[in-house]
Amino acid sequence: MAEMETTWDGLPVARERPYACCVIVWREGGHGREFLVLHRLAPGGAGFEDEWAWTPPSGARQPGETPGAAAARELREETGLTLLFTLVPEGAPSEDVALYVAQAPADAEVVLDDEHDRFLWLPLEEAVRNCLPPEVGVGITNASAWLDARATAA
């Protein structure tokens, strides 16, 4: 029997796709739509600025956990937020990740976990530029396009 994949902190990862979930959180800011990105401490501490340093709330799905439950858990653990979210069909850069979108109130209070040391609310272009590798930014771009399409259809 193959050994189970684990996260960087030793938690088991689901054996079937999607292995991870990502929640693109946005709000209406002073200059339009802004996206929440979190700065990860590990592995380089506060000065860490390589790939995966900045990401939307996201993480691995645990065995037996539905993608939606994983997304809610990761959002709550990483930001302290409990928000309604919607699956963005075909929005994820790969079938390994389930991509969700959630709107936060303008005055949402973000409470970070021990894995992150700071957060930013950024316009689309800046959020995408900060989030590396490029497939992370693709998720934000796709979620924004999905939001635009919904707004146009309404």
Backbone as CSV, one residue per row, in Angstrom:
resi,resn,N_x,N_y,N_z,CA_x,CA_y,CA_z,C_x,C_y,C_z
1,MET,0.842,-1.184,0.000,0.000,0.000,0.000,0.882,1.240,0.000
2,ALA,0.551,2.193,-0.860,1.346,3.408,-0.982,1.179,4.277,0.262
3,GLU,2.266,4.958,0.601,2.241,5.865,1.740,1.372,7.085,1.412
4,MET,0.616,7.562,2.391,-0.283,8.692,2.181,0.509,9.992,2.098
5,GLU,0.136,10.841,1.152,0.721,12.174,1.046,0.355,12.971,2.291
6,THR,1.273,13.845,2.702,0.992,14.713,3.834,1.355,16.150,3.480
7,THR,0.781,17.068,4.237,1.087,18.490,4.073,2.442,18.783,4.715
8,TRP,2.925,20.019,4.572,4.214,20.403,5.150,4.226,20.206,6.662
9,ASP,3.028,20.267,7.290,2.968,20.115,8.745,2.492,18.710,9.162
10,GLY,2.529,17.748,8.220,2.290,16.354,8.546,0.857,15.874,8.513
11,LEU,-0.105,16.711,8.084,-1.496,16.283,8.007,-1.739,15.480,6.732
12,PRO,-2.595,14.464,6.780,-2.843,13.648,5.585,-3.621,14.418,4.524
13,VAL,-3.365,14.086,3.271,-4.029,14.719,2.127,-4.930,13.678,1.461
14,ALA,-6.101,14.115,1.024,-7.033,13.223,0.332,-6.333,12.543,-0.840
15,ARG,-6.713,11.307,-1.108,-6.085,10.532,-2.184,-6.743,10.785,-3.545
16,GLU,-7.897,11.453,-3.562,-8.586,11.701,-4.825,-8.686,13.213,-5.073
17,ARG,-8.828,13.560,-6.348,-8.938,14.966,-6.733,-10.297,15.529,-6.329
18,PRO,-10.345,16.798,-6.042,-9.239,17.744,-5.915,-8.498,17.534,-4.599
19,TYR,-7.190,17.677,-4.650,-6.352,17.484,-3.472,-6.332,18.735,-2.590
20,ALA,-6.645,19.874,-3.184,-6.571,21.141,-2.463,-7.761,22.023,-2.829
21,CYS,-7.958,23.043,-2.020,-9.021,24.024,-2.243,-8.441,25.420,-2.091
22,CYS,-8.977,26.340,-2.839,-8.547,27.730,-2.794,-9.791,28.603,-2.782
23,VAL,-9.824,29.593,-1.889,-10.950,30.512,-1.812,-10.458,31.906,-2.173
24,ILE,-10.944,32.411,-3.302,-10.611,33.771,-3.715,-11.594,34.701,-3.010
25,VAL,-11.091,35.450,-2.038,-11.918,36.365,-1.256,-11.751,37.761,-1.833
26,TRP,-12.882,38.435,-2.054,-12.837,39.782,-2.606,-13.794,40.682,-1.823
27,ARG,-13.569,41.968,-1.979,-14.449,42.973,-1.381,-14.476,44.186,-2.293
28,GLU,-15.481,45.005,-2.094,-15.530,46.294,-2.781,-14.710,47.270,-1.954
29,GLY,-13.627,47.755,-2.517,-12.753,48.700,-1.833,-12.935,50.102,-2.392
30,GLY,-12.122,50.999,-1.943,-12.195,52.385,-2.381,-11.960,52.577,-3.866
31,HIS,-11.251,51.638,-4.481,-10.936,51.746,-5.916,-11.484,50.554,-6.698
32,GLY,-12.575,49.971,-6.238,-13.171,48.828,-6.930,-12.880,47.527,-6.219
33,ARG,-12.935,46.452,-6.964,-12.766,45.105,-6.415,-11.329,44.893,-5.942
34,GLU,-11.208,44.375,-4.719,-9.906,44.051,-4.135,-9.910,42.584,-3.713
35,PHE,-8.754,41.948,-3.811,-8.602,40.533,-3.498,-7.682,40.356,-2.294
36,LEU,-8.047,39.414,-1.437,-7.280,39.120,-0.235,-6.153,38.154,-0.564
37,VAL,-4.925,38.532,-0.230,-3.780,37.635,-0.351,-3.053,37.602,0.988
38,LEU,-2.550,36.420,1.312,-1.902,36.180,2.600,-0.423,35.904,2.386
39,HIS,0.405,36.395,3.308,1.838,36.123,3.246,2.186,34.981,4.187
40,ARG,2.800,33.959,3.627,3.166,32.742,4.362,4.542,32.920,5.012
41,LEU,4.645,32.544,6.264,5.925,32.593,6.979,6.871,31.493,6.534
42,ALA,6.369,30.271,6.450,7.226,29.125,6.149,7.575,29.111,4.673
43,PRO,8.730,28.705,4.280,9.832,28.260,5.120,10.823,29.362,5.451
44,GLY,10.654,30.557,4.900,11.695,31.573,5.041,11.449,32.650,6.064
45,GLY,10.425,32.521,6.891,10.155,33.544,7.892,9.553,34.786,7.260
46,ALA,9.576,35.893,7.983,8.929,37.134,7.551,9.503,37.665,6.243
47,GLY,10.754,37.349,5.948,11.378,37.839,4.717,11.141,36.947,3.516
48,PHE,10.384,35.886,3.671,10.118,34.928,2.594,9.373,35.613,1.461
49,GLU,9.941,35.612,0.250,9.301,36.250,-0.898,9.400,35.415,-2.168
50,ASP,9.643,34.116,-2.040,9.732,33.246,-3.205,8.345,32.770,-3.622
51,GLU,8.296,31.789,-4.531,7.020,31.202,-4.926,6.298,30.676,-3.698
52,TRP,5.003,30.825,-3.682,4.104,30.423,-2.610,4.168,31.335,-1.397
53,ALA,4.921,32.451,-1.460,4.958,33.389,-0.329,3.597,34.073,-0.170
54,TRP,2.994,34.478,-1.280,1.691,35.151,-1.276,0.676,34.286,-1.994
55,THR,-0.428,34.002,-1.323,-1.492,33.205,-1.931,-2.838,33.633,-1.353
56,PRO,-3.917,33.322,-2.052,-5.236,33.428,-1.425,-5.352,32.350,-0.353
57,PRO,-6.349,32.418,0.512,-6.565,31.342,1.473,-6.721,30.007,0.737
58,SER,-5.943,29.024,1.147,-5.965,27.747,0.442,-5.267,26.683,1.265
59,GLY,-5.469,25.436,0.857,-4.780,24.349,1.528,-5.271,22.998,1.069
60,ALA,-4.680,21.976,1.643,-4.965,20.597,1.261,-6.305,20.130,1.817
61,ARG,-6.924,19.253,1.049,-8.156,18.584,1.480,-7.762,17.316,2.205
62,GLN,-8.346,17.095,3.365,-8.028,15.919,4.165,-8.894,14.730,3.748
63,PRO,-8.434,13.517,4.010,-9.218,12.324,3.658,-10.622,12.387,4.268
64,GLY,-11.626,12.058,3.454,-13.013,12.052,3.907,-13.668,13.419,3.941
65,GLU,-12.933,14.465,3.641,-13.449,15.833,3.679,-13.915,16.231,2.283
66,THR,-15.102,16.800,2.175,-15.554,17.281,0.871,-14.751,18.524,0.492
67,PRO,-14.670,18.837,-0.804,-13.973,20.063,-1.188,-14.558,21.308,-0.515
68,GLY,-15.882,21.393,-0.432,-16.503,22.556,0.208,-16.155,22.666,1.681
69,ALA,-16.148,21.540,2.378,-15.771,21.544,3.797,-14.306,21.943,3.962
70,ALA,-13.449,21.471,3.073,-12.030,21.848,3.133,-11.861,23.342,2.897
71,ALA,-12.599,23.878,1.922,-12.504,25.311,1.635,-12.954,26.137,2.838
72,ALA,-14.069,25.747,3.458,-14.570,26.476,4.631,-13.562,26.402,5.777
73,ARG,-12.994,25.222,5.986,-12.011,25.051,7.061,-10.774,25.897,6.823
74,GLU,-10.226,25.828,5.612,-9.022,26.608,5.305,-9.284,28.109,5.437
75,LEU,-10.411,28.573,4.947,-10.749,29.994,5.048,-10.822,30.419,6.509
76,ARG,-11.513,29.641,7.321,-11.669,29.961,8.749,-10.319,29.884,9.470
77,GLU,-9.539,28.818,9.216,-8.250,28.660,9.898,-7.275,29.772,9.546
78,GLU,-7.196,30.121,8.262,-6.171,31.060,7.816,-6.542,32.522,8.001
79,THR,-7.851,32.828,8.000,-8.264,34.242,8.037,-9.229,34.582,9.171
80,GLY,-9.791,33.576,9.814,-10.811,33.822,10.822,-12.167,34.165,10.230
81,LEU,-12.287,34.143,8.901,-13.530,34.514,8.227,-14.421,33.293,7.992
82,THR,-15.708,33.503,8.170,-16.715,32.519,7.801,-17.612,33.204,6.785
83,LEU,-17.453,32.845,5.528,-18.174,33.501,4.430,-18.879,32.460,3.573
84,LEU,-19.960,32.881,2.936,-20.583,32.043,1.918,-19.683,32.077,0.691
85,PHE,-19.505,30.940,0.066,-18.670,30.908,-1.138,-19.327,30.036,-2.188
86,THR,-18.879,30.221,-3.415,-19.424,29.513,-4.563,-18.285,28.886,-5.348
87,LEU,-18.496,27.664,-5.812,-17.531,27.008,-6.681,-17.466,27.743,-8.012
88,VAL,-16.260,27.993,-8.480,-16.070,28.585,-9.805,-15.839,27.420,-10.761
89,PRO,-16.870,27.052,-11.534,-16.719,25.900,-12.424,-15.583,26.116,-13.425
90,GLU,-14.714,25.148,-13.509,-13.593,25.185,-14.450,-12.701,26.402,-14.267
91,GLY,-12.672,26.980,-13.058,-11.858,28.169,-12.809,-10.469,27.874,-12.301
92,ALA,-10.282,26.684,-11.744,-8.979,26.329,-11.187,-7.991,26.058,-12.317
93,PRO,-6.716,26.351,-12.081,-5.709,26.109,-13.114,-5.446,24.633,-13.378
94,SER,-5.916,23.735,-12.486,-5.779,22.299,-12.718,-6.898,21.579,-11.981
95,GLU,-7.105,20.321,-12.333,-8.152,19.542,-11.668,-7.719,19.106,-10.271
96,ASP,-6.506,19.441,-9.877,-6.019,19.117,-8.536,-6.562,20.070,-7.475
97,VAL,-7.114,21.213,-7.902,-7.568,22.258,-6.974,-9.026,22.614,-7.261
98,ALA,-9.824,22.726,-6.199,-11.186,23.250,-6.323,-11.113,24.747,-6.016
99,LEU,-11.638,25.570,-6.918,-11.564,27.023,-6.778,-12.923,27.583,-6.394
100,TYR,-12.939,28.362,-5.332,-14.159,28.991,-4.833,-13.957,30.499,-4.788
101,VAL,-15.067,31.222,-4.754,-15.018,32.674,-4.626,-15.986,33.091,-3.524
102,ALA,-15.580,34.100,-2.729,-16.409,34.590,-1.626,-16.258,36.105,-1.518
103,GLN,-17.368,36.773,-1.300,-17.312,38.214,-1.075,-17.288,38.485,0.424
104,ALA,-16.367,39.332,0.837,-16.266,39.755,2.231,-16.829,41.162,2.352
105,PRO,-17.377,41.510,3.507,-17.796,42.886,3.710,-16.573,43.814,3.689
106,ALA,-16.782,45.059,3.350,-15.681,46.020,3.261,-14.909,46.129,4.570
107,ASP,-15.592,45.921,5.682,-14.941,46.051,6.992,-14.596,44.701,7.626
108,ALA,-14.472,43.661,6.822,-14.166,42.325,7.347,-12.876,42.352,8.158
109,GLU,-12.912,41.712,9.313,-11.729,41.634,10.167,-11.014,40.315,9.903
110,VAL,-9.834,40.415,9.333,-9.022,39.237,9.040,-8.149,38.940,10.257
111,VAL,-8.226,37.710,10.753,-7.419,37.258,11.882,-6.567,36.105,11.378
112,LEU,-5.283,36.354,11.239,-4.375,35.364,10.655,-4.000,34.255,11.631
113,ASP,-3.716,33.085,11.064,-3.210,31.962,11.845,-1.697,32.080,11.990
114,ASP,-1.076,31.081,12.612,0.373,31.105,12.836,1.177,30.867,11.562
115,GLU,0.526,30.425,10.508,1.208,30.143,9.241,1.466,31.425,8.429
116,HIS,0.751,32.492,8.748,0.840,33.746,7.991,1.171,34.912,8.916
117,ASP,1.873,35.918,8.367,2.233,37.063,9.200,1.605,38.373,8.752
118,ARG,1.052,38.401,7.541,0.401,39.630,7.083,-0.508,39.327,5.906
119,PHE,-1.355,40.298,5.596,-2.266,40.156,4.467,-2.412,41.507,3.789
120,LEU,-2.868,41.448,2.547,-3.135,42.659,1.770,-4.442,42.485,1.015
121,TRP,-5.142,43.590,0.826,-6.276,43.656,-0.105,-5.744,44.402,-1.322
122,LEU,-5.711,43.728,-2.470,-5.086,44.297,-3.665,-6.025,44.263,-4.863
123,PRO,-5.888,45.255,-5.769,-6.610,45.155,-7.038,-6.097,43.952,-7.830
124,LEU,-6.882,43.522,-8.787,-6.597,42.301,-9.537,-5.150,42.210,-10.020
125,GLU,-4.673,43.211,-10.729,-3.337,43.134,-11.333,-2.247,42.941,-10.284
126,GLU,-2.341,43.655,-9.174,-1.332,43.516,-8.124,-1.422,42.165,-7.431
127,ALA,-2.638,41.693,-7.181,-2.806,40.392,-6.541,-2.194,39.296,-7.405
128,VAL,-2.466,39.345,-8.702,-1.929,38.338,-9.629,-0.406,38.432,-9.686
129,ARG,0.125,39.632,-9.721,1.579,39.825,-9.798,2.276,39.287,-8.535
130,ASN,1.651,39.452,-7.375,2.265,39.008,-6.116,2.201,37.506,-5.913
131,CYS,1.209,36.843,-6.498,0.970,35.421,-6.238,1.684,34.556,-7.265
132,LEU,2.711,33.864,-6.797,3.509,32.987,-7.642,3.530,31.597,-7.032
133,PRO,3.651,30.558,-7.832,3.886,30.516,-9.258,2.674,31.027,-10.042
134,PRO,2.842,31.245,-11.342,1.792,31.857,-12.150,0.422,31.196,-12.055
135,GLU,0.366,29.872,-11.828,-0.948,29.229,-11.757,-1.775,29.733,-10.576
136,VAL,-1.139,30.255,-9.538,-1.888,30.836,-8.420,-2.614,32.091,-8.903
137,GLY,-1.912,32.925,-9.648,-2.527,34.125,-10.214,-3.621,33.809,-11.213
138,VAL,-3.476,32.693,-11.933,-4.506,32.283,-12.893,-5.830,32.051,-12.171
139,GLY,-5.784,31.446,-10.997,-7.003,31.230,-10.225,-7.690,32.544,-9.878
140,ILE,-6.907,33.546,-9.484,-7.474,34.868,-9.150,-8.065,35.508,-10.407
141,THR,-7.332,35.443,-11.519,-7.815,36.006,-12.786,-9.110,35.330,-13.216
142,ASN,-9.162,34.004,-13.133,-10.366,33.273,-13.536,-11.551,33.597,-12.636
143,ALA,-11.308,33.722,-11.337,-12.387,34.079,-10.409,-12.906,35.482,-10.719
144,SER,-12.011,36.416,-11.024,-12.431,37.775,-11.363,-13.253,37.792,-12.650
145,ALA,-12.817,37.031,-13.648,-13.566,36.951,-14.912,-14.941,36.345,-14.674
146,TRP,-15.025,35.332,-13.814,-16.293,34.694,-13.483,-17.216,35.701,-12.793
147,LEU,-16.671,36.493,-11.870,-17.460,37.539,-11.205,-17.951,38.576,-12.223
148,ASP,-17.075,38.969,-13.143,-17.471,39.934,-14.189,-18.612,39.378,-15.035
149,ALA,-18.518,38.116,-15.424,-19.555,37.494,-16.254,-20.892,37.438,-15.506
150,ARG,-20.837,37.145,-14.240,-22.065,37.110,-13.435,-22.687,38.501,-13.303
151,ALA,-21.833,39.516,-13.138,-22.327,40.893,-13.005,-22.974,41.361,-14.314
152,THR,-22.373,40.977,-15.428,-22.907,41.359,-16.741,-24.252,40.672,-17.001
153,ALA,-24.360,39.408,-16.563,-25.585,38.644,-16.799,-26.748,39.120,-15.918
154,ALA,-26.436,39.760,-14.814,-27.486,40.184,-13.849,-28.234,41.416,-14.308
